[in-house]
Amino acid sequence: MPAENPQAFTKTFSQTGTFRALYAAQDWLRENGYSYGSSCREMPIGLMKGDYFIAKWKNLTREEIAELDGVMQGSLREGPIEIRLKQALE
């Protein structure tokens, strides 16, 4: 992601239990109209507003990464998970 944007949005999910924070983050993204990519070990997961198929981070080009609306990262198994969007929610 580019340099921090003061208009950016960040949300952290700290649910305890195996994959609970990840599931909560995914639910929140769907409820707010975002698509998320597949996980790829310790790499971020791409986010886009709308209905998209997003490849694993390692398969995205620099141009595709620049087009993302945000990223999700953290410990997928045990949390916490942080969502960072380039723009604040409307």
C-alpha positions in Angstrom: 0.0 0.0 0.0 1.2 3.5 -0.6 2.1 6.0 2.1 -0.5 6.4 4.9 -3.5 8.5 3.9 -5.1 10.6 6.7 -8.5 9.7 5.2 -7.7 5.9 5.5 -9.8 3.5 7.5 -8.3 0.9 9.9 -10.2 -1.7 11.8 -8.8 -4.5 14.0 -10.5 -7.8 14.8 -9.2 -9.4 18.0 -11.7 -12.3 18.5 -10.1 -15.3 20.3 -10.2 -18.8 19.0 -8.9 -20.5 15.9 -9.7 -18.4 12.8 -12.4 -16.4 14.7 -10.7 -13.0 14.0 -10.3 -13.9 10.3 -14.0 -15.0 10.1 -15.2 -11.8 11.8 -13.1 -9.7 9.4 -14.4 -11.5 6.4 -18.0 -11.1 7.6 -17.4 -7.4 8.1 -15.9 -7.0 4.6 -18.9 -8.8 2.9 -21.4 -6.8 4.9 -19.7 -3.6 3.7 -19.4 -4.6 0.1 -15.8 -5.6 -0.1 -14.2 -8.6 -1.8 -11.0 -10.2 -0.4 -8.3 -12.4 -2.0 -7.0 -15.8 -1.0 -4.5 -16.1 1.8 -0.9 -16.6 1.1 1.2 -17.5 4.2 2.5 -14.3 5.9 1.6 -12.0 3.0 -1.3 -9.4 3.0 -4.7 -10.2 1.5 -5.9 -7.8 -1.1 -9.3 -6.0 -0.8 -11.5 -4.3 -3.4 -14.9 -2.6 -3.1 -17.4 -4.6 -5.2 -17.6 -8.1 -6.5 -14.1 -9.2 -7.6 -11.8 -12.2 -7.7 -8.5 -11.2 -6.2 -5.5 -13.5 -6.6 -3.0 -14.4 -3.9 -0.6 -11.6 -3.0 2.3 -13.4 -4.6 0.5 -13.5 -7.9 -0.5 -9.9 -8.1 1.4 -7.5 -10.3 2.6 -4.1 -9.0 -0.2 -2.5 -11.0 -2.8 -4.8 -9.5 -1.5 -4.0 -6.0 -1.8 -0.3 -6.7 -5.4 -0.7 -7.8 -6.4 -2.5 -4.5 -8.7 -0.6 -2.1 -6.9 -2.0 0.9 -5.3 -4.9 2.6 -6.0 -7.3 5.4 -3.2 -8.8 7.4 -2.3 -10.4 10.7 -2.2 -13.8 12.3 -4.9 -15.6 10.2 -5.1 -18.5 12.6 -5.1 -16.8 16.0 -5.6 -13.1 15.3 -5.6 -10.2 15.5 -6.5 -9.2 12.0 -6.2 -5.7 10.7 -8.1 -4.2 7.8 -6.6 -1.1 6.2 -8.6 0.8 3.5 -7.2 3.6 1.4 -10.3 5.7 1.8 -12.5 6.3 4.9 -15.9 4.6 4.8 -18.8 6.8 3.6 
